[in-house]
């Protein structure tokens, strides 16, 4: 089960990067120098990664719902506009794959 959002970035401490409802996640701190499995990253890269995670978490449900909403239209197009069949199939497979990934979390 995942913690519901919305998530926000917190830049006041390098360990605490994203927070929602009093719960937080972190990346490797840039001041640790990394390690054998985790190379050191800059504070800017740490912050960019945090923002990416927050953005991905906050748009996950909307993107999943949008993919599920558009899939019937694509399938309708495959039936009623077969001249574009390769494009329809490409779109269908990409959207099905995206929906499947959202179910993995």
C-alpha positions as CSV (number, residue, x, y, z in Angstrom):
1,X,0.0,0.0,0.0
2,X,1.3,3.4,-0.8
3,X,0.9,6.7,1.1
4,X,-1.6,9.0,-0.4
5,X,-0.4,12.4,-1.6
6,X,0.0,15.1,-2.5
7,X,3.8,15.0,-2.1
8,X,6.0,18.1,-1.7
9,X,9.7,18.7,-1.9
10,X,11.5,19.6,1.3
11,X,15.0,21.1,0.7
12,X,15.9,22.0,4.2
13,X,17.8,18.8,4.9
14,X,19.6,16.7,2.3
15,X,18.1,13.5,3.8
16,X,14.5,14.6,3.7
17,X,13.5,15.1,0.1
18,X,9.8,14.5,-0.3
19,X,7.0,14.5,2.2
20,X,3.3,13.8,2.5
21,X,1.1,13.5,5.6
22,X,4.1,13.4,7.9
23,X,5.8,10.6,6.0
24,X,9.0,11.2,3.9
25,X,11.3,9.5,1.5
26,X,15.0,10.2,0.8
27,X,17.9,9.7,-1.5
28,X,21.5,9.1,-0.7
29,X,22.8,12.3,0.9
30,X,25.4,14.2,-1.1
31,X,27.5,14.8,2.0
32,X,28.1,11.1,2.6
33,X,30.5,10.7,-0.3
34,X,28.5,7.8,-1.6
35,X,29.8,4.3,-1.2
36,X,30.7,1.3,-3.2
37,X,27.2,0.9,-4.5
38,X,26.0,4.5,-4.4
39,X,28.3,7.2,-5.9
40,X,28.1,10.6,-4.4
41,X,25.7,13.1,-6.1
42,X,25.6,16.8,-6.0
43,X,22.9,18.7,-4.0
44,X,21.5,20.0,-7.2
45,X,21.1,16.5,-8.6
46,X,19.6,15.3,-5.3
47,X,17.1,18.2,-5.5
48,X,16.3,17.4,-9.1
49,X,15.7,13.8,-8.3
50,X,13.5,14.7,-5.4
51,X,11.4,17.0,-7.6
52,X,11.1,14.3,-10.3
53,X,9.9,11.8,-7.6
54,X,7.4,14.3,-6.3
55,X,6.1,15.1,-9.8
56,X,5.8,11.4,-10.7
57,X,3.9,10.6,-7.5
58,X,1.6,13.5,-7.8
59,X,0.7,12.9,-11.5
60,X,0.5,9.0,-11.3
61,X,-3.2,8.7,-10.7
62,X,-4.2,11.3,-13.2
63,X,-2.0,9.7,-15.9
64,X,-3.3,6.3,-15.1
65,X,-6.9,7.4,-15.4
66,X,-6.2,9.3,-18.6
67,X,-4.7,6.2,-20.2
68,X,-7.6,4.1,-19.1
69,X,-10.1,6.7,-20.5
70,X,-8.4,7.0,-23.9
71,X,-8.0,3.2,-24.5
72,X,-11.6,2.6,-25.6
73,X,-11.3,5.5,-28.1
74,X,-8.2,3.9,-29.6
75,X,-9.9,0.6,-29.9
76,X,-12.9,2.3,-31.5
77,X,-10.5,3.8,-34.0
78,X,-9.0,0.4,-34.8
79,X,-12.5,-0.9,-35.7
80,X,-13.9,2.1,-37.5
81,X,-10.8,3.7,-39.1
82,X,-8.7,0.7,-40.1
83,X,-6.6,2.7,-42.5
84,X,-4.6,3.8,-39.5
85,X,-4.2,0.3,-38.0
86,X,-0.5,0.4,-37.4
87,X,-0.7,3.8,-35.6
88,X,-3.7,2.6,-33.6
89,X,-1.9,-0.6,-32.6
90,X,1.2,1.3,-31.6
91,X,-0.8,3.6,-29.4
92,X,-2.8,0.8,-28.0
93,X,0.3,-1.2,-27.0
94,X,2.0,1.9,-25.5
95,X,-1.0,2.8,-23.4
96,X,-1.6,-0.8,-22.3
97,X,2.0,-1.0,-21.2
98,X,1.7,2.3,-19.3
99,X,-1.4,1.1,-17.5
100,X,0.3,-2.1,-16.6
101,X,3.2,-0.2,-15.0
102,X,0.8,1.9,-12.9
103,X,-0.6,-1.3,-11.5
104,X,2.9,-2.5,-10.4
105,X,3.2,0.2,-7.6
